[in-house]
Amino acid sequence: MKFYYITAIFTWVFVSLHAQTTISGSFVHGGITRTYSFYVPASYTPGVPVPMVIGLHGLSSSGADFAANRDFRPIADTANFIMVHPDGSTMFGVKFWNYETILGSTVDDVGFLEALIDTISANYSINAQRIYCTGMSNGSFMAYLLACQSNRFAAIGTVTGSMSVDMYDACNPQHPIPVLHIHGTDDSTNPYAGTSTMKGIDDTNLFWVNENNCNPVPVVTAIPDINTTDNATATKYVYSLGMNGHTVELFKVTGGGHSWLVLRYRDLPKRPAWILMPVKKSGASSVSLNQRLL
């Protein structure tokens, strides 16, 4: 990974409630001023390393929107991790993550996110072995790129995105990384079966099963349908027995659209342990899930 000269311009803004702290900052990376915020739970103790979770917003969204609508902060309070909400760069007035040279963009988002980890770690005690990333849609593609190109992440969890064909062909992970993916079969934005430029979800899932040397035969579990009015059901596929105990997990939401099923940590072991909480977004199918994924 190349090293980039970073001019740091920190604009810390503290907003505290019962010792919980939200901090906003910015620094220049690759000639662009990049912005972010992060949440420090009241349980954080200086000098005691804690996990970090980075949440990547979708196309045209923002870190603030991710914080408000994919809210991990109550889980950070109980599980004691720092939750980070970065902003993508802007093109034609729209924030995005440059998971490849989108429309010719040369923005280095892998470098930015690694620099962001370093920036926060310089001021807070972060467990470098327990840094995680989750993303939706465009942010999901970016999470996969991080898994392909960065050695900083212990696991990723992705929703409604995939790997581009070019990313899939070039991906050479520096170490095996557990993956959890959630996708609806009726997603018209990023179709489950893939497109000419995006790998289908089953192919993407199998890539990471092989990278982690997991058992190719999954344990399949039908998720209880606790919301029978949304015309969606979910099936969980767990590929286990991978290197270092890794698993790869897929939630296939039959009838689900391009929507976020709120993905939350209950705790943060070396492999993913996520909770799906009930959320239904306007104009998109979803399914309510409330069990822990192990």
ABEGO torsion letter per residue (X at the ends): XBBBBBBBBBBBBBBBBGGBBBBBBBBBBGGBBBBBBBBBBAABBBGBBBBBBBBBBBBGBBAAAAAAABBAAAAAAAAGBBBBBBBBBBBGGBBBBBABBBGGBABBAAAAAAAAAAAAAAABBBBAABBBBBBBEAAAAAAAAAAAABAABABBBBBGBBBBAAAAAABBBABBBBBBBBBBAABAABBAAEBAABBBAAAAAAAAAAAAGBBABBBBBBBBBABAAAGBBBBBBBBBGBBGGBBBBBBBBBGBBBBBBBBBBABBBABBBBBBBBBBBBGBBBBBBABBBX
